[in-house]
């Protein structure tokens, strides 16, 4: 595997850690909120979702910039911005936490887009499912670290040191991307950028990309909102778990996600040689998991909660086929743009789910997430098409 691909995978791990870490930091977030006289639930809602709002905004142009100017410049620049955001968060005040997380979310947009562009340019279509699964596996290994191990680190060295370590790793990654990448984008960058914008207009009119975005929201977006925002609140405050046990349950979800991901990639690329059946299976499994979670919450049944989290992890793992489906219908040189548009639908919805779920009770949150998964399943069946032919 190319050194640049490996570096971008490591970059994606850092991005993923930032994405979900707030789901385990409720104690620290509550402390900062109370110290500065801010409502803890409101602060958690906006701190967790600010990443995804800025991430979504960045999708509108980062994909085009990456295709036009290349991974070397855009990837390295945005990694530096992410490191600066982590440094700002380490100051641990409401303002610096929000602003830092906005910078982190904004800059994080480049990681998956750059990886998808690099994989599309270097490997054939028959490898894309597995290549996407590698990113999601490592991302979920990072999620595992951001559950119980993160809780141990926060208890041991504190949030400030943890964020400083993240900043250092990100700056080192930026240097590696700039050194290793030879992708300078289009030869004529102005014309390349114009061509990308024109192609974006074509993509927007295609119901396939919109259907995939909403379907992904009903599978991966609802999972991510739970992991990074209100999952610990649900498990600890509604079901009565300690914060340590709650973080272990979140780790179970991430572990199942991690184990299912490479299986889904292999099945799609090598066995079924189709993507859409796995997308439909993911949609049905996601809806089933939220139905079980609603039952377990109403009955305070911990065993059923564990089963619902396992099903949610399986659904998220099967979601591996969706990013390849978002780019395989289109020209490889515009792969970052296609993924960016898909991500716009996915992460704007995720941000809204996080904001709403953190400020309402668990039963209402579950019902909202169940509705999103059902709508996603309908669009997956009716609006998307098979792309691996």
C-alpha positions as CSV (number, residue, x, y, z in Angstrom):
1,X,0.0,0.0,0.0
2,X,1.3,3.5,-0.9
3,X,2.9,5.6,1.9
4,X,0.5,8.4,1.1
5,X,-2.6,6.1,1.5
6,X,-1.2,5.0,4.9
7,X,-0.7,8.6,6.0
8,X,-4.2,9.6,5.0
9,X,-5.6,6.6,6.9
10,X,-3.7,7.8,10.0
11,X,-5.1,11.3,9.4
12,X,-8.6,9.9,9.2
13,X,-8.0,8.2,12.6
14,X,-7.3,11.6,14.1
15,X,-10.4,13.0,12.5
16,X,-12.6,10.1,13.7
17,X,-11.2,10.6,17.3
18,X,-12.2,14.2,17.2
19,X,-15.6,13.3,15.8
20,X,-16.8,11.1,18.6
21,X,-14.7,12.2,21.6
22,X,-17.3,14.6,23.0
23,X,-19.6,11.6,23.6
24,X,-17.3,10.5,26.4
25,X,-16.3,13.9,27.7
26,X,-19.6,14.8,29.3
27,X,-18.1,15.2,32.8
28,X,-15.4,17.6,31.6
29,X,-17.9,19.5,29.4
30,X,-20.4,19.8,32.2
31,X,-17.6,21.1,34.5
32,X,-16.6,23.8,32.0
33,X,-20.2,24.8,31.5
34,X,-21.0,25.1,35.2
35,X,-17.7,26.9,35.8
36,X,-18.7,29.6,33.3
37,X,-22.5,29.6,34.1
38,X,-23.6,27.9,30.9
39,X,-26.4,25.3,30.7
40,X,-24.6,21.9,30.4
41,X,-27.1,20.3,28.1
42,X,-27.2,23.2,25.7
43,X,-23.4,23.4,25.8
44,X,-23.0,19.7,25.0
45,X,-25.5,20.0,22.1
46,X,-23.7,22.8,20.5
47,X,-20.1,21.6,21.2
48,X,-20.8,18.2,19.7
49,X,-22.8,19.5,16.7
50,X,-20.5,22.5,15.9
51,X,-18.0,20.0,14.4
52,X,-20.6,18.7,12.0
53,X,-22.1,22.1,11.0
54,X,-18.6,23.3,10.1
55,X,-17.8,20.0,8.5
56,X,-20.9,20.2,6.3
57,X,-20.1,23.8,5.2
58,X,-16.6,22.8,4.3
59,X,-17.9,20.0,2.0
60,X,-19.4,22.7,-0.3
61,X,-15.9,23.7,-1.6
62,X,-13.2,21.4,-0.1
63,X,-14.0,18.6,-2.5
64,X,-13.7,21.0,-5.5
65,X,-10.5,22.5,-4.1
66,X,-8.9,19.0,-3.5
67,X,-9.8,17.9,-7.1
68,X,-8.4,21.2,-8.5
69,X,-5.3,21.9,-6.4
70,X,-4.5,18.3,-5.2
71,X,-3.9,16.5,-2.0
72,X,-0.4,17.9,-1.4
73,X,-1.5,21.5,-0.8
74,X,-5.1,21.2,0.4
75,X,-4.6,18.1,2.5
76,X,-1.5,19.5,4.3
77,X,-3.1,23.0,4.8
78,X,-6.2,21.7,6.4
79,X,-4.3,19.3,8.6
80,X,-2.4,22.4,10.0
81,X,-5.8,24.1,10.6
82,X,-7.0,21.1,12.5
83,X,-3.9,21.1,14.7
84,X,-4.5,24.8,15.5
85,X,-8.1,23.9,16.4
86,X,-7.0,21.3,18.9
87,X,-4.6,23.8,20.5
88,X,-7.4,26.2,20.9
89,X,-9.7,23.6,22.5
90,X,-6.9,22.8,25.0
91,X,-7.6,26.2,26.6
92,X,-10.8,24.7,28.0
93,X,-13.2,27.6,28.1
94,X,-16.7,27.6,26.4
95,X,-15.6,30.0,23.7
96,X,-12.3,28.3,22.9
97,X,-13.9,24.8,22.9
98,X,-16.6,25.9,20.5
99,X,-14.2,27.8,18.2
100,X,-11.6,25.1,18.3
101,X,-14.1,22.4,17.5
102,X,-15.5,24.5,14.6
103,X,-11.9,24.7,13.2
104,X,-11.4,21.0,13.7
105,X,-14.7,20.1,12.0
106,X,-14.0,22.5,9.1
107,X,-10.6,21.1,8.4
108,X,-11.6,17.5,9.0
109,X,-13.6,17.6,5.8
110,X,-10.5,17.1,3.7
111,X,-9.4,13.8,5.3
112,X,-11.9,11.3,3.8
113,X,-12.1,13.3,0.5
114,X,-8.4,13.2,0.0
115,X,-8.3,9.5,0.9
116,X,-11.1,8.7,-1.6
117,X,-9.4,10.8,-4.3
118,X,-6.1,9.0,-3.7
119,X,-7.7,5.6,-3.8
120,X,-9.6,6.3,-6.9
121,X,-6.5,7.6,-8.8
122,X,-4.3,4.7,-7.6
123,X,-6.7,1.6,-7.6
124,X,-9.4,0.1,-9.8
125,X,-13.1,0.2,-9.0
126,X,-13.0,-3.5,-7.8
127,X,-10.8,-2.4,-4.9
128,X,-12.8,0.6,-3.7
129,X,-15.1,-1.3,-1.2
130,X,-12.1,-2.8,0.6
131,X,-10.2,0.5,0.5
132,X,-13.2,2.3,2.1
133,X,-13.4,-0.5,4.7
134,X,-9.8,0.1,5.7
135,X,-10.6,3.7,6.4
136,X,-13.7,2.8,8.4
137,X,-11.9,0.0,10.3
138,X,-9.1,2.4,11.4
139,X,-11.6,5.1,12.1
140,X,-13.5,2.8,14.4
141,X,-10.3,1.6,16.1
142,X,-9.9,5.3,16.8
143,X,-13.5,5.4,18.1
144,X,-12.6,2.5,20.4
145,X,-9.8,4.6,21.8
146,X,-12.2,7.5,22.2
147,X,-14.5,5.5,24.5
148,X,-13.2,3.7,27.6
149,X,-9.5,4.3,26.9
150,X,-10.2,8.0,26.5
151,X,-12.1,8.0,29.8
152,X,-9.0,6.5,31.5
153,X,-6.8,9.1,29.9
154,X,-9.0,12.0,30.9
155,X,-9.1,10.6,34.5
156,X,-5.3,10.3,34.5
157,X,-3.7,13.2,32.5
158,X,-6.7,15.5,32.0
159,X,-8.4,17.0,28.9
160,X,-5.8,19.7,28.3
161,X,-2.9,17.2,27.9
162,X,-5.0,14.9,25.8
163,X,-5.8,17.7,23.3
164,X,-2.2,18.8,23.2
165,X,-1.2,15.3,22.2
166,X,-3.8,15.4,19.5
167,X,-2.5,18.7,18.2
168,X,1.0,17.4,18.0
169,X,0.0,14.2,16.1
170,X,-2.0,16.4,13.6
171,X,0.9,18.7,12.9
172,X,3.1,15.7,12.2
173,X,0.5,14.3,9.9
174,X,0.4,17.6,7.9
175,X,4.1,17.4,7.4
176,X,3.9,13.8,6.1
177,X,1.1,14.6,3.7
178,X,3.0,17.5,2.2
179,X,6.2,15.4,1.9
180,X,4.7,12.3,0.5
181,X,1.9,13.5,-1.9
182,X,2.7,14.2,-5.5
183,X,-0.9,15.1,-6.4
184,X,-1.0,18.7,-7.5
185,X,-4.6,18.5,-8.9
186,X,-5.5,19.8,-12.3
187,X,-2.8,21.1,-14.6
188,X,-4.8,24.2,-15.2
189,X,-6.2,24.8,-11.8
190,X,-8.5,27.6,-12.8
191,X,-10.1,25.6,-15.6
192,X,-10.0,22.6,-13.4
193,X,-11.9,24.4,-10.6
194,X,-14.5,25.7,-13.2
195,X,-14.9,22.2,-14.5
196,X,-15.4,20.8,-11.0
197,X,-18.1,23.4,-10.3
198,X,-19.8,22.5,-13.6
199,X,-19.7,18.8,-12.7
200,X,-21.1,19.6,-9.3
201,X,-24.2,21.0,-11.0
202,X,-24.7,17.7,-12.7
203,X,-24.3,15.8,-9.5
204,X,-26.9,17.9,-7.7
205,X,-29.5,16.9,-10.2
206,X,-28.9,13.2,-9.7
207,X,-31.4,11.6,-7.3
208,X,-28.9,8.8,-6.6
209,X,-26.5,11.0,-4.7
210,X,-29.3,12.6,-2.7
211,X,-30.9,9.2,-1.9
212,X,-27.5,7.9,-0.8
213,X,-27.0,10.9,1.5
214,X,-30.3,10.5,3.3
215,X,-30.0,6.7,3.4
216,X,-26.5,7.1,5.0
217,X,-28.0,9.5,7.5
218,X,-30.5,6.8,8.6
219,X,-27.6,4.3,9.0
220,X,-24.3,6.0,9.8
221,X,-25.5,9.5,10.8
222,X,-27.8,8.2,13.5
223,X,-25.0,6.0,14.9
224,X,-22.6,8.8,14.9
225,X,-25.0,11.2,16.6
226,X,-25.4,8.6,19.3
227,X,-21.7,8.0,19.7
228,X,-20.6,11.6,19.7
229,X,-23.4,13.4,21.5
230,X,-26.2,11.8,23.6
231,X,-25.2,8.1,23.9
232,X,-23.4,8.5,27.3
233,X,-26.3,10.7,28.5
234,X,-28.8,8.0,27.5
235,X,-26.9,5.2,29.1
236,X,-25.9,6.9,32.3
237,X,-28.9,9.2,33.1
238,X,-31.8,7.1,31.6
239,X,-30.5,3.6,32.2
240,X,-28.5,4.3,35.4
241,X,-25.0,3.2,34.3
242,X,-21.8,4.8,35.6
243,X,-19.8,6.9,33.2
244,X,-17.2,4.1,33.0
245,X,-19.8,1.4,32.2
246,X,-21.5,3.7,29.7
247,X,-18.2,4.2,27.9
248,X,-17.7,0.4,27.8
249,X,-21.2,0.0,26.1
250,X,-20.2,2.7,23.6
251,X,-16.9,0.8,23.0
252,X,-19.0,-2.4,22.3
253,X,-20.9,-0.4,19.6
254,X,-17.6,0.7,18.1
255,X,-16.1,-2.8,18.2
256,X,-19.0,-4.4,16.3
257,X,-18.8,-1.6,13.8
258,X,-15.1,-2.2,13.4
259,X,-15.4,-6.0,13.0
260,X,-18.3,-5.8,10.5
261,X,-16.7,-3.2,8.2
262,X,-14.0,-5.3,6.5
263,X,-16.5,-8.2,6.1
264,X,-18.9,-5.8,4.3
265,X,-16.1,-4.6,2.0
266,X,-15.0,-8.1,1.1
267,X,-18.6,-9.3,0.5
268,X,-19.3,-6.4,-1.8
269,X,-16.1,-6.5,-3.8
270,X,-15.4,-10.2,-4.0
271,X,-18.5,-12.3,-3.2
272,X,-21.7,-10.5,-4.2
273,X,-20.0,-8.0,-6.5
274,X,-22.9,-5.7,-5.7
275,X,-23.3,-2.8,-3.4
276,X,-27.0,-2.2,-3.1
277,X,-28.1,-5.4,-1.3
278,X,-25.8,-4.5,1.6
279,X,-27.1,-1.0,1.6
280,X,-30.6,-2.3,2.0
281,X,-29.6,-4.7,4.7
282,X,-27.9,-1.9,6.6
283,X,-31.1,0.2,6.4
284,X,-33.3,-2.6,7.8
285,X,-30.8,-3.4,10.5
286,X,-30.6,0.2,11.6
287,X,-34.4,0.6,11.9
288,X,-34.5,-2.7,13.8
289,X,-31.8,-1.5,16.3
290,X,-33.7,1.7,17.1
291,X,-36.9,-0.2,17.6
292,X,-35.2,-2.4,20.1
293,X,-33.5,0.5,21.8
294,X,-36.9,2.2,22.3
295,X,-38.2,-1.0,23.9
296,X,-35.2,-1.3,26.1
297,X,-35.4,2.3,27.2
298,X,-39.1,2.1,28.1
299,X,-38.6,-1.2,30.0
300,X,-35.1,-0.3,31.4
301,X,-33.9,-3.6,30.0
302,X,-30.1,-3.5,29.8
303,X,-29.8,-6.8,27.9
304,X,-32.0,-5.5,25.1
305,X,-29.9,-2.3,25.1
306,X,-26.8,-4.3,24.4
307,X,-28.5,-6.2,21.6
308,X,-29.7,-2.9,20.0
309,X,-26.1,-1.5,20.1
310,X,-24.8,-4.7,18.5
311,X,-27.3,-4.3,15.7
312,X,-26.5,-0.7,15.3
313,X,-22.8,-1.6,15.0
314,X,-23.6,-4.2,12.3
315,X,-25.7,-1.6,10.4
316,X,-22.9,0.9,10.5
317,X,-20.4,-1.7,9.3
318,X,-22.6,-2.6,6.3
319,X,-22.7,1.1,5.5
320,X,-19.1,0.6,4.2
321,X,-20.6,0.2,0.7
322,X,-22.1,3.6,0.6
323,X,-19.1,5.9,-0.1
324,X,-18.0,3.8,-3.1
325,X,-21.6,4.0,-4.4
326,X,-21.4,7.8,-4.0
327,X,-18.4,8.1,-6.4
328,X,-18.5,5.0,-8.7
329,X,-21.2,6.5,-11.0
330,X,-19.0,9.4,-11.9
331,X,-15.6,10.3,-13.3
332,X,-12.6,9.4,-11.0
333,X,-11.1,12.9,-11.3
334,X,-14.2,14.3,-9.6
335,X,-14.4,11.6,-6.9
336,X,-13.7,14.1,-4.0
337,X,-16.4,16.4,-5.3
338,X,-18.9,13.5,-5.5
339,X,-18.1,12.4,-1.9
340,X,-18.3,16.0,-0.7
341,X,-21.8,16.4,-2.0
342,X,-22.8,13.1,-0.5
343,X,-21.3,14.1,2.8
344,X,-23.2,17.4,2.7
345,X,-26.5,15.6,3.0
346,X,-25.2,13.1,5.6
347,X,-23.4,15.4,8.0
348,X,-25.9,18.3,7.9
349,X,-28.5,15.9,9.0
350,X,-26.2,14.4,11.6
351,X,-25.6,17.9,13.1
352,X,-29.3,18.6,13.4
353,X,-29.8,15.2,15.1
354,X,-27.1,15.9,17.6
355,X,-28.5,19.3,18.4
356,X,-32.0,18.1,18.9
357,X,-31.1,14.8,20.7
358,X,-28.9,16.5,23.3
359,X,-31.7,18.8,24.4
360,X,-34.6,16.4,24.7
361,X,-35.3,13.1,26.6
362,X,-33.9,9.8,25.4
363,X,-37.3,8.4,24.3
364,X,-37.9,11.4,22.0
365,X,-34.4,11.1,20.7
366,X,-34.8,7.4,19.9
367,X,-38.1,8.1,18.1
368,X,-36.4,10.8,16.0
369,X,-33.6,8.5,15.1
370,X,-35.9,5.7,14.2
371,X,-37.9,8.0,11.9
372,X,-34.6,9.0,10.2
373,X,-33.7,5.3,9.7
374,X,-37.1,4.5,8.2
375,X,-37.0,7.4,5.7
376,X,-33.4,6.4,4.8
377,X,-34.5,2.9,4.1
378,X,-37.3,4.0,1.8
379,X,-34.9,6.3,-0.2
380,X,-32.2,3.5,-0.3
381,X,-34.8,1.2,-2.0
382,X,-36.3,3.8,-4.4
383,X,-33.7,6.4,-5.2
384,X,-30.3,4.7,-5.4
385,X,-28.8,2.4,-8.1
386,X,-26.3,-0.4,-8.2
387,X,-22.8,1.0,-9.1
388,X,-20.6,-2.1,-9.2
389,X,-21.2,-3.6,-12.6
